[in-house]
Amino acid sequence: SRGMSYCLHSESHLDTGPIYVRENGKLHVVNQGTGGIQNVTPKARPFSLFSRSFSVELCMNREDDRARRQRTDHFIFTYTKEGNLRYSAKSLFSLVLGYISDNVDHIDSLIGFPEQIAEKLFSAAEARQKFTEPVTGLRALQKFTEAYGSLVLCSLCLRNRYLVISEKLEEIKSFRELTCLDLSCCKLGDEHELLEHLTKEALSSVKRLLLKDNSLSDAGLRRMTAPVRVLKKGLENLLVLDLSCNPKITDVGIGYLLSFKKLNCLDISGTGLKDVDAVIKRLQMQIGLVHSKVPLKEFDHSNCKTEGWAEQTVLQWEQAVMEAMKPQDNLKSRVTALHFYGKTHRIEEVVKCTLVEPETKTSGNLQFYKENVQNCHLPLKKEVAGSHELKNNKKRALAEQETERTSKQKHLCLTVEDWDLLNTY
């Protein structure tokens, strides 16, 4: 007991409160004033650590209550077969993943980080709709695209999604190493910033580019092809190009395309060509493209889809735009507003697009493919084989197919998609 009392006396400067010690079957209290041990009986009312007015509040991430509400709790609740509630703690990995995804815009860099974990982190941030936020979403998306390139998105389909392009232009420009890009029916025009971005090094990987019905002219093609023609950079890896339904493109614009030496498939149906036969001969002589007698599968838009980690992100952007457009569904009110602000030229331009069909009647189907392509990664082989079989058929069969196709074009002047496009402007 002397040793114990000496030890307690030496630490008497600490405010430990009353200490009870059981020795020889009796309870003793240490008197800190003298350092001795006195023989006492415990009081009827036990000593309480907290007063009655003391309260405890459990605070988790109190500095960011909103993020805490959006995030699920740290426990997983399940029910047993008997119907009893059972909960288990989440793994440390999922807790850390949730915390980082909540603060994903603060990440400095992901270069060199394992892609398997990065994909899970992207999915967690995507589920929290982090990439839809105006400023922080762009910053977070750029961290992933600069580190993982085509894994984030290898193919992007924005067909008839002009509003998504205008709302999320910077996010779309952040995607790198895209191999397929569909911008059909977006009315971008020659001066659009996205078309200028196509010539940048970040999109030199594009192999399939669909620019159908985009109000392009020879000037736009000149800008697009300038890096390839002058510096041998830009879209030098292009294999498939769709420029159909752009009536302002003439024979001069087609001349700019001759710099695409790797081009395997080209669609210039519905363009404003003056000498079609001369263009056909020029394409065959200079880059080896043969005029196809049947529509090619490459240009039916069935192969171009949004693929990659950011599939749902692009869908979230589209849903947000559709939600914002709900109050403006009345077409008449928009037409009236356009008239009021003197923007009737926009409506006239859409009406002119319907005149593309009469031009295609004279030129017909102007789709081209390269015959001697052996290792073509595109589903062209069936169509090539079909075209060779047609060459071996009788001239009568060829004439019947030609008349059948032109008659179809006469009847289908305005498709359902064309009407939908008209209703969006």
C-alpha positions as CSV (number, residue, x, y, z in Angstrom):
1,S,0.0,0.0,0.0
2,R,3.0,2.3,0.6
3,G,4.0,1.9,-3.0
4,M,0.5,2.6,-4.3
5,S,0.1,5.7,-2.1
6,Y,3.5,7.0,-3.2
7,C,2.6,6.5,-6.8
8,L,-0.8,8.3,-6.4
9,H,0.9,11.1,-4.4
10,S,3.5,11.6,-7.2
11,E,0.7,12.1,-9.7
12,S,-1.4,14.3,-7.4
13,H,-0.9,17.3,-9.7
14,L,-3.4,15.7,-12.1
15,D,-7.1,16.4,-11.5
16,T,-8.3,12.9,-11.5
17,G,-11.1,13.2,-9.0
18,P,-11.9,10.7,-6.3
19,I,-10.3,7.3,-6.8
20,Y,-11.6,4.2,-5.0
21,V,-9.2,1.3,-4.3
22,R,-10.3,-2.2,-3.0
23,E,-7.7,-3.7,-0.7
24,N,-8.1,-6.6,1.7
25,G,-11.8,-6.9,0.9
26,K,-12.5,-3.3,1.9
27,L,-13.1,-0.2,-0.2
28,H,-10.8,2.8,0.4
29,V,-10.8,6.3,-1.1
30,V,-7.5,8.2,-1.8
31,N,-7.3,11.6,-0.1
32,Q,-5.4,13.7,-2.6
33,G,-4.8,16.4,-0.1
34,T,-2.6,14.2,2.2
35,G,-1.9,11.4,-0.2
36,G,-3.0,8.9,2.4
37,I,-5.7,6.2,2.1
38,Q,-8.7,6.5,4.4
39,N,-11.1,3.8,5.4
40,V,-14.6,5.0,4.2
41,T,-17.8,3.6,3.1
42,P,-19.2,4.7,-0.3
43,K,-21.8,7.4,-0.2
44,A,-25.4,6.5,-0.9
45,R,-25.4,8.7,-4.0
46,P,-22.7,7.5,-6.4
47,F,-20.4,9.9,-8.0
48,S,-21.6,11.0,-11.5
49,L,-19.2,11.8,-14.3
50,F,-21.7,14.2,-16.0
51,S,-24.1,16.6,-14.5
52,R,-27.8,16.4,-15.3
53,S,-27.7,19.4,-17.7
54,F,-24.9,17.8,-19.8
55,S,-25.8,16.7,-23.3
56,V,-24.0,14.8,-26.0
57,E,-24.3,15.5,-29.8
58,L,-22.8,13.1,-32.3
59,C,-21.4,15.2,-35.1
60,M,-20.1,13.6,-38.3
61,N,-18.7,15.9,-40.9
62,R,-20.4,18.8,-39.2
63,E,-18.6,21.2,-41.5
64,D,-20.5,19.8,-44.5
65,D,-23.9,18.7,-43.5
66,R,-25.2,18.9,-47.0
67,A,-22.7,16.4,-48.3
68,R,-23.4,14.2,-45.3
69,R,-27.1,14.1,-46.2
70,Q,-26.4,13.2,-49.8
71,R,-24.1,10.4,-48.7
72,T,-25.5,7.2,-47.2
73,D,-24.7,6.3,-43.6
74,H,-21.7,4.3,-42.7
75,F,-23.8,1.2,-42.0
76,I,-25.6,-1.2,-44.2
77,F,-29.0,-2.3,-42.9
78,T,-30.5,-5.6,-43.8
79,Y,-33.1,-8.0,-42.5
80,T,-32.7,-11.5,-41.3
81,K,-35.1,-14.4,-42.3
82,E,-36.9,-13.9,-39.0
83,G,-37.5,-10.2,-39.9
84,N,-35.1,-8.8,-37.4
85,L,-33.1,-5.7,-38.3
86,R,-29.4,-6.3,-38.7
87,Y,-26.7,-3.8,-39.6
88,S,-23.1,-4.1,-40.5
89,A,-20.4,-1.5,-40.9
90,K,-19.3,-0.6,-44.5
91,S,-15.8,-1.5,-45.6
92,L,-13.1,1.0,-45.1
93,F,-12.6,1.0,-48.9
94,S,-16.2,2.1,-49.6
95,L,-16.0,4.8,-46.9
96,V,-12.8,6.2,-48.4
97,L,-14.3,5.9,-51.9
98,G,-17.4,7.9,-50.8
99,Y,-15.4,10.6,-49.1
100,I,-13.1,11.1,-52.1
101,S,-16.0,11.1,-54.6
102,D,-17.7,13.8,-52.5
103,N,-14.6,15.9,-52.9
104,V,-13.5,14.7,-56.3
105,D,-13.0,18.2,-57.7
106,H,-10.2,18.8,-55.2
107,I,-8.0,16.0,-56.6
108,D,-4.7,17.4,-58.0
109,S,-4.0,14.6,-60.5
110,L,-4.9,11.0,-61.3
111,I,-2.0,10.3,-63.6
112,G,-0.4,7.0,-62.7
113,F,-3.4,6.0,-60.4
114,P,-4.7,2.4,-61.0
115,E,-7.5,2.5,-63.6
116,Q,-9.5,-0.2,-61.8
117,I,-9.8,1.9,-58.7
118,A,-10.3,5.1,-60.8
119,E,-13.3,3.5,-62.6
120,K,-15.0,2.8,-59.3
121,L,-14.2,6.4,-58.1
122,F,-15.7,7.7,-61.4
123,S,-18.8,5.7,-60.9
124,A,-19.2,6.8,-57.3
125,A,-18.8,10.5,-58.3
126,E,-21.2,10.0,-61.2
127,A,-23.8,8.5,-58.9
128,R,-23.6,11.7,-56.8
129,Q,-24.0,13.7,-60.1
130,K,-20.7,15.5,-59.5
131,F,-20.0,15.9,-63.2
132,T,-23.3,17.8,-63.8
133,E,-22.3,20.7,-61.5
134,P,-21.4,23.9,-63.4
135,V,-17.7,24.6,-62.4
136,T,-16.6,21.8,-60.1
137,G,-18.0,19.2,-62.5
138,L,-15.8,20.4,-65.4
139,R,-12.7,20.5,-63.1
140,A,-13.4,16.9,-61.9
141,L,-14.0,15.5,-65.3
142,Q,-10.8,17.0,-66.7
143,K,-8.8,15.1,-64.0
144,F,-10.2,11.8,-65.3
145,T,-9.9,12.6,-69.0
146,E,-6.3,13.8,-68.9
147,A,-5.3,10.6,-67.0
148,Y,-7.4,7.9,-68.7
149,G,-8.4,9.3,-72.2
150,S,-10.4,6.8,-74.1
151,L,-11.4,4.8,-71.0
152,V,-13.5,7.7,-69.9
153,L,-15.1,7.9,-73.3
154,C,-14.1,6.2,-76.6
155,S,-17.2,7.0,-78.6
156,L,-19.6,9.9,-78.3
157,C,-23.0,10.2,-80.0
158,L,-24.5,13.7,-80.0
159,R,-26.9,13.3,-82.9
160,N,-29.6,15.9,-82.8
161,R,-28.2,17.1,-79.4
162,Y,-27.4,20.7,-80.2
163,L,-28.6,21.9,-76.7
164,V,-26.3,19.5,-74.9
165,I,-23.4,20.8,-77.0
166,S,-24.2,24.4,-76.2
167,E,-24.7,23.7,-72.5
168,K,-21.7,21.4,-72.0
169,L,-19.3,22.5,-74.7
170,E,-16.3,22.7,-72.4
171,E,-17.0,19.3,-70.9
172,I,-17.3,17.8,-74.4
173,K,-14.0,19.5,-75.4
174,S,-12.3,17.9,-72.4
175,F,-12.7,14.3,-73.8
176,R,-9.5,13.0,-75.3
177,E,-8.7,10.1,-77.6
178,L,-12.2,9.7,-79.0
179,T,-12.3,7.3,-81.9
180,C,-16.0,7.9,-82.9
181,L,-17.9,11.2,-82.9
182,D,-21.4,11.6,-84.2
183,L,-22.5,15.3,-84.6
184,S,-25.3,14.6,-87.1
185,C,-28.2,17.0,-87.4
186,C,-26.8,19.6,-85.0
187,K,-26.8,22.6,-87.4
188,L,-23.3,23.7,-86.1
189,G,-22.2,25.7,-89.1
190,D,-18.7,26.6,-90.3
191,E,-17.8,28.9,-87.3
192,H,-18.7,26.6,-84.4
193,E,-16.1,26.2,-81.7
194,L,-16.5,22.4,-81.6
195,L,-15.6,22.1,-85.3
196,E,-12.5,24.1,-84.6
197,H,-11.7,21.8,-81.7
198,L,-11.8,18.8,-84.1
199,T,-8.5,20.0,-85.5
200,K,-6.7,19.9,-82.1
201,E,-4.3,17.2,-81.1
202,A,-6.7,15.9,-78.4
203,L,-9.0,14.6,-81.1
204,S,-6.4,13.4,-83.6
205,S,-7.5,9.8,-82.6
206,V,-10.9,10.2,-84.3
207,K,-11.4,7.5,-86.9
208,R,-15.2,7.9,-87.5
209,L,-16.7,11.4,-87.9
210,L,-20.3,12.0,-88.8
211,L,-21.2,15.6,-89.7
212,K,-24.5,15.0,-91.6
213,D,-26.8,18.0,-91.9
214,N,-24.7,20.6,-90.2
215,S,-25.0,23.6,-92.6
216,L,-21.3,23.1,-93.6
217,S,-19.8,24.8,-96.7
218,D,-16.5,24.7,-98.5
219,A,-15.1,27.3,-96.0
220,G,-15.8,25.0,-93.1
221,L,-14.1,22.0,-94.8
222,R,-11.1,24.2,-95.6
223,R,-10.7,25.0,-91.9
224,M,-11.2,21.4,-90.8
225,T,-8.6,20.0,-93.2
226,A,-6.0,22.8,-92.9
227,P,-3.9,21.1,-90.2
228,V,-3.9,17.8,-92.2
229,R,-3.0,19.6,-95.5
230,V,-0.4,21.9,-94.1
231,L,1.1,20.3,-91.0
232,K,0.1,16.6,-91.5
233,K,-1.7,16.8,-88.1
234,G,-5.3,16.9,-86.9
235,L,-7.7,14.4,-88.4
236,E,-5.0,12.4,-90.1
237,N,-6.3,9.1,-88.8
238,L,-9.8,9.6,-90.2
239,L,-11.3,6.4,-91.7
240,V,-15.0,7.2,-92.0
241,L,-16.5,10.6,-92.9
242,D,-20.1,11.6,-93.3
243,L,-20.8,15.0,-95.0
244,S,-24.2,14.2,-96.4
245,C,-27.1,16.7,-96.4
246,N,-24.8,19.7,-96.5
247,P,-26.0,21.4,-99.7
248,K,-23.4,24.3,-99.5
249,I,-20.5,21.9,-100.0
250,T,-19.4,22.0,-103.7
251,D,-16.7,20.4,-105.9
252,V,-14.1,22.8,-104.3
253,G,-14.9,21.5,-100.8
254,I,-14.5,17.9,-101.9
255,G,-11.0,18.8,-103.1
256,Y,-10.0,19.5,-99.5
257,L,-10.8,15.9,-98.5
258,L,-8.1,14.5,-100.8
259,S,-5.7,15.1,-98.0
260,F,-7.3,12.3,-95.9
261,K,-5.2,9.5,-97.4
262,K,-6.4,6.9,-94.8
263,L,-10.1,7.5,-95.6
264,N,-12.0,4.2,-96.2
265,C,-15.6,5.4,-96.3
266,L,-17.1,8.7,-97.5
267,D,-20.7,9.9,-97.8
268,I,-21.3,13.1,-99.8
269,S,-25.0,12.5,-100.7
270,G,-27.1,15.6,-100.7
271,T,-24.2,18.0,-101.3
272,G,-24.2,20.8,-103.9
273,L,-21.9,19.1,-106.4
274,K,-21.9,20.5,-109.9
275,D,-20.0,17.8,-111.8
276,V,-20.7,14.5,-110.0
277,D,-18.9,12.3,-112.5
278,A,-15.7,14.4,-112.3
279,V,-15.8,14.2,-108.4
280,I,-16.3,10.4,-108.6
281,K,-13.3,10.0,-110.9
282,R,-11.2,12.3,-108.8
283,L,-11.9,10.4,-105.5
284,Q,-11.1,7.1,-107.2
285,M,-7.9,8.3,-108.8
286,Q,-6.4,10.2,-105.9
287,I,-7.4,8.4,-102.7
288,G,-8.8,5.1,-104.2
289,L,-12.5,5.5,-103.1
290,V,-15.0,3.6,-105.3
291,H,-18.6,4.7,-105.7
292,S,-20.9,2.2,-104.0
293,K,-24.1,1.1,-105.7
294,V,-25.8,0.2,-102.4
295,P,-26.1,2.2,-99.2
296,L,-23.2,1.4,-96.9
297,K,-23.8,0.1,-93.3
298,E,-21.2,2.6,-92.1
299,F,-23.6,5.5,-92.5
300,D,-26.9,4.2,-91.0
301,H,-25.9,5.6,-87.5
302,S,-26.5,2.2,-85.8
303,N,-22.8,1.7,-84.9
304,C,-22.2,5.0,-83.3
305,K,-23.1,5.0,-79.6
306,T,-21.8,6.6,-76.5
307,E,-19.4,4.2,-74.8
308,G,-17.1,4.5,-71.8
309,W,-17.2,5.3,-68.1
310,A,-19.0,8.6,-68.8
311,E,-22.1,7.0,-70.6
312,Q,-24.4,7.9,-67.7
313,T,-22.8,11.3,-67.4
314,V,-23.8,12.3,-70.9
315,L,-27.3,10.9,-70.2
316,Q,-27.5,13.1,-67.1
317,W,-26.6,16.1,-69.2
318,E,-29.3,15.3,-71.7
319,Q,-31.9,14.8,-68.9
320,A,-30.9,18.1,-67.3
321,V,-31.4,19.9,-70.7
322,M,-34.7,18.2,-71.3
323,E,-35.9,19.3,-67.8
324,A,-34.9,22.9,-68.5
325,M,-36.7,22.8,-71.9
326,K,-40.1,21.5,-70.5
327,P,-41.7,24.9,-70.0
328,Q,-40.8,25.9,-73.6
329,D,-42.4,22.9,-75.4
330,N,-44.8,25.1,-77.3
331,L,-43.4,25.6,-80.8
332,K,-45.6,28.6,-81.7
333,S,-44.3,30.6,-78.7
334,R,-40.7,30.0,-79.8
335,V,-41.5,30.9,-83.4
336,T,-43.2,34.1,-82.2
337,A,-40.1,34.9,-80.0
338,L,-37.8,34.4,-83.0
339,H,-39.9,36.8,-85.1
340,F,-39.9,39.3,-82.3
341,Y,-36.1,39.3,-81.9
342,G,-35.6,39.4,-85.6
343,K,-34.1,35.9,-85.8
344,T,-36.4,34.7,-88.6
345,H,-33.3,33.7,-90.7
346,R,-32.9,30.7,-88.4
347,I,-36.4,29.4,-89.4
348,E,-35.7,30.0,-93.1
349,E,-32.5,28.0,-92.8
350,V,-34.4,25.0,-91.5
351,V,-36.9,25.3,-94.4
352,K,-34.0,25.3,-96.8
353,C,-32.8,22.0,-95.4
354,T,-35.9,20.3,-96.8
355,L,-34.6,21.2,-100.3
356,V,-31.7,18.8,-99.8
357,E,-33.9,15.9,-101.1
358,P,-34.4,17.3,-104.7
359,E,-30.6,17.7,-105.0
360,T,-30.1,14.0,-104.0
361,K,-32.5,13.0,-106.8
362,T,-30.0,14.2,-109.4
363,S,-26.8,13.0,-107.7
364,G,-28.3,9.9,-106.2
365,N,-26.5,7.9,-103.5
366,L,-22.9,9.2,-103.3
367,Q,-21.3,6.9,-100.8
368,F,-17.7,5.6,-101.4
369,Y,-15.6,2.8,-100.0
370,K,-12.0,1.5,-100.5
371,E,-11.9,-1.9,-102.2
372,N,-8.4,-3.0,-101.2
373,V,-8.9,-2.6,-97.5
374,Q,-8.0,-5.9,-95.8
375,N,-7.8,-5.2,-92.1
376,C,-10.7,-2.8,-91.9
377,H,-12.0,-2.7,-88.3
378,L,-15.4,-1.4,-89.5
379,P,-18.4,-3.7,-90.5
380,L,-17.9,-2.9,-94.2
381,K,-17.0,-6.4,-95.5
382,K,-20.6,-7.5,-96.0
383,E,-21.4,-4.3,-98.0
384,V,-18.2,-4.7,-100.1
385,A,-19.0,-8.3,-100.9
386,G,-22.6,-7.2,-101.8
387,S,-21.3,-4.6,-104.2
388,H,-19.0,-7.1,-105.9
389,E,-21.9,-9.5,-106.4
390,L,-23.9,-6.6,-107.9
391,K,-21.2,-6.1,-110.5
392,N,-21.6,-9.7,-111.6
393,N,-25.3,-9.4,-112.0
394,K,-27.1,-8.4,-115.1
395,K,-27.5,-4.8,-116.1
396,R,-31.3,-5.2,-115.8
397,A,-31.1,-6.0,-112.1
398,L,-28.9,-2.9,-111.5
399,A,-31.3,-0.7,-113.3
400,E,-34.2,-2.0,-111.2
401,Q,-32.4,-1.3,-108.0
402,E,-31.5,2.2,-109.1
403,T,-35.1,3.0,-110.0
404,E,-36.3,1.5,-106.8
405,R,-33.9,3.6,-104.7
406,T,-34.8,6.8,-106.5
407,S,-38.5,6.1,-106.2
408,K,-38.0,5.6,-102.4
409,Q,-36.3,9.0,-102.2
410,K,-39.2,10.7,-104.0
411,H,-41.7,9.3,-101.5
412,L,-39.6,9.9,-98.4
413,C,-38.9,13.5,-98.7
414,L,-39.5,14.2,-95.0
415,T,-39.0,11.4,-92.6
416,V,-40.1,11.3,-88.9
417,E,-36.6,12.4,-87.8
418,D,-36.7,15.4,-90.2
419,W,-40.0,16.5,-88.6
420,D,-38.6,16.1,-85.1
421,L,-35.6,18.2,-86.2
422,L,-37.9,20.9,-87.5
423,N,-39.8,20.9,-84.3
424,T,-36.7,21.6,-82.3
425,Y,-36.0,24.9,-84.0
